Amino acid sequence: MKDNRVIGKLYICPTPIGNLDDITIRVLNILKQVDIIAAEDTRHTLKLLNHFSIKKPLTSYHEHNIKEKGPILIDKILSGQDVALVSDAGMPGISDPGEDLVKIAIENEIDVVVLPGATASILALVASGLPTSKFVFEGFLSSNKNERRERLEKLQVEERTIIIYESPHRLKTLLDDMNQILGNRRLAIARELTKKYEEIFRGTIDQAVVKFNQENPRGEFVITVEGISSEKIKEMDESMWQDMTVREHIELFISQGFSKKESIKRVAKERNIPKNEVYKEGIGI
């Protein structure tokens, strides 16, 4: 028997990250027409709705109640209600629990309509002056020191521009870790984007460490860091095998999953020596 139920939609509605004038007309229209608005902080969203004279039922949806509230919101949509999801600022689903709700909605064959709008990461990237053609978004790194440093170690050889979010009370620690692990690269640190006291610091990690050891960090930060250069990667690769014999160098590539033939080819290229010389050293491996 055919299911003739009318199913609602889930609207992902980005809100201003600071300046209220940045909200789009389309977002305002959707907020006016949906049946219910799910908000990260209902008190915060109520101020936004009051500013634009919008009166709609509000319900909370945040990291502490996603397991309980997610299914409730999905049931409402399946029963025919349209739900708008908003975060406190920016695009829902980016470093917030909206990601989980979108996933569940798709699993239930619910239409998910994502509206365009403000996203702090993209604003900070464009304003940084660093390469924008390729980038990687890391969001908030772990508050656990070992896990954070482990992640930074993996990013050490990332060639794309890196975007990281950080809170004011952890900024200094993060900068210290970055300085030790990534080295003294160019970066930009943005705070209070689109607000009255918007500030963008552009310089090096060394300079940022000095600046924020002299100042008390305030506001939420978006840190944009340049990726490693191909020349630097080459230097790092060379430093790995400088003390190795040719045979050990071949074995290193084999341990990484390359065939013996491919390993010999790579060793010859890295050491800039003929393949037949490398082949002789690899006999018996």
MARRO-285323 format. One line per field, with one value per residue: residue number from 1; residue in one letter; x, y, z of N, C-alpha, C in turn. Coordinates in steps of 0.02 Angstrom, whole numbers, m for minus. Example, Ala and Ser with C-alpha at 12.3 -4.5 7.8 and 13.67 -1.06 7.14 Angstrom:
REM residues 2
n 1,2
res A,S
n.xx 660,642
n.yy m284,m112
n.zz 390,354
ca.xx 615,684
ca.yy m225,m53
ca.zz 390,357
c.xx 660,645
c.yy m165,2
c.zz 390,394
***
This chain:
REM residues 285
n 1,2,3,4,5,6,7,8,9,10,11,12,13,14,15,16,17,18,19,20,21,22,23,24,25,26,27,28,29,30,31,32,33,34,35,36,37,38,39,40,41,42,43,44,45,46,47,48,49,50,51,52,53,54,55,56,57,58,59,60,61,62,63,64,65,66,67,68,69,70,71,72,73,74,75,76,77,78,79,80,81,82,83,84,85,86,87,88,89,90,91,92,93,94,95,96,97,98,99,100,101,102,103,104,105,106,107,108,109,110,111,112,113,114,115,116,117,118,119,120,121,122,123,124,125,126,127,128,129,130,131,132,133,134,135,136,137,138,139,140,141,142,143,144,145,146,147,148,149,150,151,152,153,154,155,156,157,158,159,160,161,162,163,164,165,166,167,168,169,170,171,172,173,174,175,176,177,178,179,180,181,182,183,184,185,186,187,188,189,190,191,192,193,194,195,196,197,198,199,200,201,202,203,204,205,206,207,208,209,210,211,212,213,214,215,216,217,218,219,220,221,222,223,224,225,226,227,228,229,230,231,232,233,234,235,236,237,238,239,240,241,242,243,244,245,246,247,248,249,250,251,252,253,254,255,256,257,258,259,260,261,262,263,264,265,266,267,268,269,270,271,272,273,274,275,276,277,278,279,280,281,282,283,284,285
res M,K,D,N,R,V,I,G,K,L,Y,I,C,P,T,P,I,G,N,L,D,D,I,T,I,R,V,L,N,I,L,K,Q,V,D,I,I,A,A,E,D,T,R,H,T,L,K,L,L,N,H,F,S,I,K,K,P,L,T,S,Y,H,E,H,N,I,K,E,K,G,P,I,L,I,D,K,I,L,S,G,Q,D,V,A,L,V,S,D,A,G,M,P,G,I,S,D,P,G,E,D,L,V,K,I,A,I,E,N,E,I,D,V,V,V,L,P,G,A,T,A,S,I,L,A,L,V,A,S,G,L,P,T,S,K,F,V,F,E,G,F,L,S,S,N,K,N,E,R,R,E,R,L,E,K,L,Q,V,E,E,R,T,I,I,I,Y,E,S,P,H,R,L,K,T,L,L,D,D,M,N,Q,I,L,G,N,R,R,L,A,I,A,R,E,L,T,K,K,Y,E,E,I,F,R,G,T,I,D,Q,A,V,V,K,F,N,Q,E,N,P,R,G,E,F,V,I,T,V,E,G,I,S,S,E,K,I,K,E,M,D,E,S,M,W,Q,D,M,T,V,R,E,H,I,E,L,F,I,S,Q,G,F,S,K,K,E,S,I,K,R,V,A,K,E,R,N,I,P,K,N,E,V,Y,K,E,G,I,G,I
n.xx 42,29,118,48,81,114,267,373,505,681,762,917,980,1087,1150,1191,1365,1400,1371,1207,1148,1194,1114,1018,886,814,836,769,637,614,624,511,410,420,368,427,573,732,856,1025,1050,913,884,976,942,812,830,878,767,671,727,701,567,502,397,397,380,506,636,759,914,1059,1233,1222,1098,1072,1048,924,841,857,786,656,637,648,535,435,455,428,295,243,280,379,546,665,837,952,1109,1205,1283,1329,1350,1246,1294,1427,1558,1467,1319,1226,1266,1240,1099,1068,1118,1035,913,930,944,814,751,714,691,828,862,983,1028,1120,1247,1328,1491,1616,1743,1770,1765,1874,1978,1983,2014,2139,2250,2325,2356,2208,2158,2167,2123,2112,1996,1999,1925,1889,2030,2079,2054,2134,2302,2398,2326,2298,2426,2468,2383,2426,2553,2523,2474,2586,2647,2554,2505,2409,2320,2281,2141,2088,1985,1976,1958,1965,2032,2117,2201,2337,2407,2385,2453,2584,2606,2592,2700,2808,2788,2742,2828,2899,2788,2692,2540,2366,2262,2100,1973,1813,1741,1654,1600,1597,1723,1809,1955,2105,2248,2399,2543,2685,2698,2785,2779,2645,2641,2714,2632,2508,2548,2570,2448,2277,2185,2029,1862,1803,1914,1980,2100,2214,2329,2478,2512,2637,2782,2830,2966,3010,2957,3034,3158,3133,3108,3233,3310,3267,3324,3459,3554,3539,3580,3581,3515,3439,3357,3281,3213,3138,3039,2976,2922,2823,2729,2754,2799,2946,3006,2949,2996,3135,3139,3092,3190,3302,3264,3249,3379,3447,3523,3581,3462,3507,3613,3550,3472,3569,3610,3496,3482,3429,3339
n.yy m60,109,242,387,492,661,730,835,960,980,1124,1201,1334,1464,1585,1757,1788,1890,2033,2079,2118,2034,1925,1827,1868,1758,1664,1730,1726,1587,1558,1622,1545,1410,1273,1252,1302,1241,1268,1305,1379,1433,1554,1643,1635,1683,1820,1856,1824,1911,2032,2034,2029,1902,1771,1617,1445,1385,1264,1176,1116,1041,997,922,862,790,654,628,731,733,619,659,778,728,645,743,805,698,686,789,920,1068,1099,1214,1225,1307,1379,1457,1549,1571,1434,1297,1130,1137,1104,1082,1005,994,920,787,783,811,696,596,638,620,481,449,483,615,777,884,1048,1160,1320,1459,1558,1654,1599,1574,1518,1527,1664,1705,1639,1699,1829,1812,1819,1715,1568,1520,1427,1291,1210,1152,1109,1105,1128,1132,1083,944,959,888,873,780,720,832,877,766,773,892,853,768,861,926,899,945,1017,1106,1259,1283,1281,1324,1320,1405,1428,1570,1542,1437,1474,1522,1407,1324,1397,1388,1249,1237,1312,1236,1115,1137,1234,1397,1471,1570,1649,1691,1768,1780,1873,1910,1926,2020,2101,2251,2266,2194,2103,2064,1977,1969,1880,1792,1630,1639,1778,1788,1715,1799,1914,1870,1828,1943,2003,1983,1856,1874,1832,1723,1628,1615,1528,1538,1448,1438,1308,1177,1201,1133,1126,1122,1000,915,937,883,750,714,726,618,506,528,472,341,184,139,18,12,119,74,m30,45,105,m10,m56,36,m6,m7,m88,m189,m152,m24,40,42,126,246,270,291,408,500,502,538,453,323,196,65,57,67,m48,m150,m136,m179,m314,m471,m429
n.zz 0,m44,33,81,160,206,212,307,293,324,364,347,423,412,526,569,606,682,641,623,505,410,388,274,157,116,221,325,275,274,412,455,400,438,548,671,762,787,902,952,1069,1144,1204,1150,1014,1020,1039,915,834,888,852,716,717,719,761,821,873,982,1009,1102,1037,1055,1091,1208,1210,1096,1070,1129,1081,941,877,911,840,711,706,711,587,501,528,459,487,459,496,556,574,675,725,858,792,624,506,532,578,551,647,750,829,726,619,652,652,519,458,513,462,324,321,349,234,220,153,148,159,126,166,100,183,315,360,472,450,311,289,368,303,174,212,264,179,141,35,m53,m140,m112,36,208,332,504,616,792,882,986,1164,1243,1279,1225,1119,1043,1005,934,825,767,729,624,537,504,382,294,144,105,146,317,424,583,728,885,1063,1177,1301,1272,1174,1185,1225,1114,1014,1061,1048,910,867,910,841,706,666,625,540,420,470,504,621,667,750,825,705,583,679,785,844,762,724,641,646,561,524,587,668,777,804,838,956,1042,1039,1096,1219,1281,1280,1334,1273,1191,1144,1010,909,742,662,534,445,349,231,220,119,m42,m55,76,117,39,97,224,189,140,255,324,264,256,343,314,236,61,46,165,141,33,99,186,105,59,179,191,106,m30,m185,m219,m339,m363,m250,m270,m380,m323,m227,m307,m373,m264,m214,m322,m405,m520,m568,m582,m495,m372,m380,m373,m241,m180,m198,m145,m51
ca.xx 0,69,118,29,95,150,326,401,575,729,798,978,978,1143,1134,1249,1417,1411,1328,1141,1130,1220,1065,989,813,786,835,714,574,606,611,442,361,425,325,466,644,776,911,1078,1033,850,886,1015,903,754,850,881,698,638,755,669,494,479,370,389,399,577,655,832,949,1130,1275,1205,1033,1060,1022,853,802,860,728,593,632,636,464,395,460,392,223,221,303,442,590,725,892,999,1159,1211,1313,1358,1316,1235,1325,1500,1582,1411,1280,1183,1292,1205,1029,1067,1130,974,860,943,929,741,728,686,726,869,873,1035,1028,1187,1253,1393,1532,1676,1804,1782,1781,1942,2024,1989,2046,2206,2303,2359,2325,2139,2136,2160,2128,2084,1963,2009,1880,1923,2073,2063,2078,2184,2367,2429,2287,2307,2494,2469,2350,2471,2608,2498,2466,2653,2663,2495,2525,2354,2309,2247,2096,2075,1947,2001,1928,2016,2072,2164,2238,2409,2433,2385,2507,2648,2611,2603,2768,2854,2777,2738,2882,2879,2755,2646,2472,2322,2217,2042,1926,1756,1727,1594,1578,1626,1794,1841,2028,2140,2321,2435,2614,2711,2680,2828,2751,2581,2656,2733,2574,2456,2576,2567,2378,2230,2142,1957,1823,1818,1966,1990,2171,2229,2401,2500,2535,2709,2803,2858,3038,3019,2943,3093,3210,3115,3119,3306,3337,3247,3366,3529,3596,3524,3613,3534,3475,3391,3310,3234,3172,3091,2983,2941,2883,2766,2681,2772,2833,3019,3021,2931,3041,3199,3128,3086,3256,3345,3241,3264,3452,3474,3574,3552,3422,3544,3654,3503,3452,3624,3609,3435,3482,3421,3284
ca.yy 0,170,288,454,543,722,737,902,968,1008,1180,1220,1407,1499,1650,1802,1774,1952,2086,2052,2134,1982,1872,1834,1874,1690,1635,1762,1699,1518,1560,1644,1497,1343,1260,1254,1317,1206,1314,1285,1414,1466,1624,1680,1639,1725,1890,1864,1824,1973,2087,2034,2023,1835,1734,1547,1402,1367,1207,1172,1060,1055,937,884,828,767,585,629,779,718,579,698,824,688,625,802,815,642,697,842,986,1093,1119,1252,1217,1364,1377,1524,1593,1537,1378,1236,1071,1147,1103,1081,943,992,867,725,788,805,625,557,658,587,410,443,507,683,828,931,1108,1200,1389,1490,1612,1668,1545,1609,1489,1552,1735,1711,1615,1750,1888,1796,1834,1652,1535,1498,1379,1227,1218,1098,1135,1060,1144,1136,1027,916,994,843,894,729,712,893,877,712,797,941,816,744,920,953,893,966,1070,1154,1307,1249,1324,1296,1361,1399,1471,1615,1515,1386,1501,1524,1338,1300,1431,1358,1183,1248,1337,1180,1060,1159,1281,1467,1484,1627,1634,1747,1752,1825,1871,1957,1939,2059,2142,2317,2262,2143,2109,2011,1981,1933,1878,1725,1598,1670,1844,1778,1694,1859,1958,1845,1823,2011,2022,1933,1838,1880,1814,1660,1639,1573,1531,1513,1436,1416,1239,1169,1208,1071,1127,1100,928,883,940,835,683,703,718,552,452,548,426,273,155,131,m41,32,165,31,m66,93,111,m75,m58,81,m39,m5,m148,m181,m114,46,65,55,184,304,283,320,477,541,509,562,406,276,141,2,58,52,m118,m192,m134,m210,m386,m512,m405
ca.zz 0,m51,91,57,211,187,254,308,272,373,335,382,416,443,557,570,655,720,615,607,436,364,377,207,152,111,288,362,249,298,484,463,375,467,606,733,753,834,912,997,1131,1128,1227,1100,952,1032,1028,842,808,910,812,651,729,700,818,805,929,986,1050,1105,1007,1064,1099,1268,1206,1027,1069,1147,1042,870,855,920,783,651,709,693,514,470,537,414,508,434,551,539,622,678,779,887,742,567,473,572,550,550,717,798,823,668,577,669,632,446,443,529,416,260,331,349,169,228,113,186,119,157,141,105,232,345,389,496,422,244,297,394,251,122,241,289,132,126,m23,m42,m191,m78,108,249,391,560,672,858,898,1052,1224,1271,1253,1183,1058,1003,977,885,765,737,698,560,495,491,311,254,97,97,201,372,462,650,775,954,1114,1204,1356,1248,1117,1197,1225,1045,978,1084,1017,838,859,920,795,636,650,620,476,417,491,518,677,664,806,821,634,564,736,791,862,721,722,605,653,509,540,594,731,828,820,872,1025,1079,1044,1141,1287,1307,1282,1359,1217,1202,1086,976,859,683,647,467,443,283,226,210,49,m71,m41,145,118,10,149,276,162,137,323,348,237,251,382,294,177,5,61,217,109,m4,148,215,60,59,241,183,62,m101,m210,m222,m400,m352,m197,m302,m422,m280,m196,m360,m384,m206,m204,m385,m429,m568,m541,m580,m434,m317,m389,m348,m168,m156,m212,m86,m7
c.xx 44,61,106,41,131,207,353,473,617,768,858,988,1038,1122,1198,1300,1433,1361,1261,1119,1152,1171,1034,913,781,784,778,647,562,590,539,391,364,379,362,539,684,840,962,1066,970,849,922,974,841,770,853,810,661,662,721,593,466,456,355,409,473,587,731,858,1023,1167,1256,1138,1019,1029,947,813,803,800,662,583,618,563,419,395,421,316,197,244,370,483,650,777,939,1050,1163,1239,1342,1316,1307,1267,1400,1523,1524,1366,1232,1203,1254,1133,1022,1073,1067,918,868,927,853,709,691,726,763,886,923,1036,1098,1187,1322,1426,1600,1739,1821,1799,1853,1993,2036,2026,2118,2262,2344,2324,2255,2116,2127,2169,2096,2056,1968,1961,1919,1966,2057,2091,2130,2252,2397,2393,2296,2375,2502,2438,2394,2530,2587,2490,2533,2671,2603,2515,2471,2352,2265,2204,2078,2033,1978,1966,1983,2060,2122,2209,2314,2440,2437,2443,2575,2659,2626,2675,2820,2849,2776,2796,2855,2852,2714,2576,2432,2275,2161,1998,1871,1739,1658,1568,1616,1701,1830,1916,2058,2215,2353,2510,2639,2689,2720,2798,2685,2591,2672,2672,2524,2482,2574,2495,2336,2181,2068,1920,1842,1866,1962,2062,2182,2304,2422,2523,2610,2725,2832,2933,3052,3007,3004,3150,3197,3126,3193,3335,3320,3296,3440,3576,3582,3570,3560,3487,3421,3337,3258,3186,3120,3029,2942,2897,2821,2715,2697,2805,2908,3039,3008,2977,3109,3194,3127,3154,3303,3328,3261,3339,3487,3534,3541,3515,3461,3589,3610,3484,3505,3623,3549,3431,3477,3367,3220
c.yy 62,215,359,508,603,731,808,904,994,1063,1198,1295,1440,1567,1692,1781,1836,2006,2058,2067,2081,1925,1882,1839,1804,1657,1665,1734,1628,1517,1581,1590,1427,1336,1267,1268,1282,1247,1287,1315,1455,1539,1669,1690,1682,1799,1905,1869,1888,2032,2092,2022,1956,1798,1662,1505,1384,1305,1202,1109,1076,991,894,847,799,697,584,672,763,678,616,745,786,665,683,813,760,649,757,912,1004,1118,1158,1241,1276,1350,1447,1573,1550,1479,1317,1176,1077,1154,1111,1021,940,938,802,726,781,731,584,574,623,513,398,471,573,731,875,990,1152,1269,1418,1546,1616,1605,1575,1583,1519,1627,1745,1691,1670,1811,1875,1818,1772,1618,1507,1444,1309,1237,1160,1129,1085,1072,1153,1074,1004,958,952,857,843,720,773,894,822,734,848,908,789,802,951,951,909,1025,1123,1202,1274,1299,1289,1345,1352,1449,1514,1585,1461,1412,1499,1455,1310,1332,1403,1290,1190,1269,1281,1127,1082,1203,1350,1485,1548,1604,1699,1724,1803,1817,1923,1975,1969,2103,2208,2314,2205,2156,2050,2023,1939,1936,1807,1695,1627,1736,1838,1757,1754,1904,1934,1826,1891,2035,1965,1916,1843,1863,1746,1673,1590,1583,1500,1508,1412,1343,1236,1173,1142,1067,1102,1025,889,881,889,763,665,690,649,497,468,499,353,249,150,72,m24,78,125,m4,m19,99,46,m80,m13,54,m37,m71,m135,m139,m40,78,84,119,249,321,316,393,522,554,534,518,356,218,76,m2,40,m22,m165,m195,m171,m284,m425,m489,m441
c.zz 0,10,65,109,181,237,250,284,330,337,378,370,450,470,560,623,697,700,592,536,387,353,308,209,150,180,328,340,274,372,499,445,405,528,672,716,808,840,962,1067,1117,1150,1177,1037,961,1021,953,812,827,868,745,656,704,763,797,866,925,1028,1048,1070,1010,1080,1158,1263,1136,1024,1083,1098,967,846,861,861,719,649,689,617,478,477,496,432,476,493,524,594,618,734,807,836,686,542,519,538,543,622,767,784,765,619,588,645,556,426,455,481,349,264,329,286,174,186,160,141,155,125,148,156,262,373,407,463,354,246,318,341,199,148,261,244,114,66,m8,m91,m162,m4,144,313,448,617,736,867,969,1109,1261,1239,1205,1117,1012,968,923,820,729,702,629,510,475,417,266,210,88,157,253,411,528,691,845,1000,1145,1258,1335,1193,1128,1195,1154,1006,997,1051,942,825,863,864,721,616,638,551,479,440,497,574,678,725,795,749,624,621,739,803,824,718,686,612,598,524,541,661,789,852,856,944,1068,1092,1098,1210,1321,1316,1310,1302,1235,1137,1058,918,801,662,578,459,374,286,215,135,24,m58,29,152,92,61,204,252,161,206,351,325,234,287,366,239,123,19,113,188,69,44,180,170,57,122,237,133,m12,m121,m212,m283,m391,m300,m226,m344,m380,m247,m246,m372,m327,m198,m268,m408,m476,m535,m535,m519,m373,m319,m360,m272,m138,m169,m146,m39,m25
***
